[in-house]
Amino acid sequence: MSKLPSVTGNQIIKALQKIGFAVARVRGSHHILMHPDGRRTVVPVHSGEDIGTGLLSQILKDCQITRDEFKELL
């Protein structure tokens, strides 16, 4: 298992958009991303702050992608 990189919310959103996710709506700093097949996740976007490893792991689990697949998207 590979180590997760340190990324911001905007970087996560850009990576997920490459595989078909789109921002469905925004509530405050939370961006809700949805995929046409029904998968969805919430990504918090705070200026200059990195997403913690636990939250990033949960986002990847929600999106049903592996760490290695995510690294390739970055």
N, C-alpha and C positions, 0 to 999 in steps of 0.2 A: 504494500500500500504506500502510495507516494504522499509526501507532505503537501498540504494545501498552501497555495501562495497567499500573500497578503494583498488584498484587493479592496477597492472602494465599491460602494453601491452602484455608481455609474458604470464602472468596469464590468460588474456582474450583469447589468442590464444589457450592455452592448454585446457581451458574449452570448447571452441567452437569445437575443434577437437574431443572431446568426443561425440558430436552429429552429426558428419559427415562433418564438415567444413574442408577444406584443404587449405593450403597456395598455391595460384595459381601463384603468382609472388610477387616480392619485388621491390619497387622503392624507393631508399634512405632508409628512416626509416619507410616507409609505407608498411605494409604487406596487400595484397589483399587476402581475404579469400572467397572461393566459396563453395557452397553446391551443390551436384548433382541435386537438384531440381530447381536450378537457383538463389537461394538467394545469395547475396554477400554483403560484407562490407569491410571497410578499418580500420585497427588498427595500429595506430602509436606506434612504439617501441622505446622509449628513455630510456637509461640506468638510472635506479634508480628513474624515475619519474612515479608518479601515473597518471592514466587517470582521467580527470575531470568528475563530475557527469553528466553534460550535454552531453558530448561526449559519455560516457558510455550508457546513455539513448538512444542516436541515434543509437549506435551499436546494442543494444538489439532490437530496433524497426526495423532496417534493417534485423536482423536475425529472426524476428517474434517470439521471446521468451519473457516470462515475467521475472520480477525481481526475483520472487521466484524460477522459473526454473533455472535461472542463478546461484543463490546462491547454489542450490543443486549440480550444476556442479563443483563448486569450492571445 
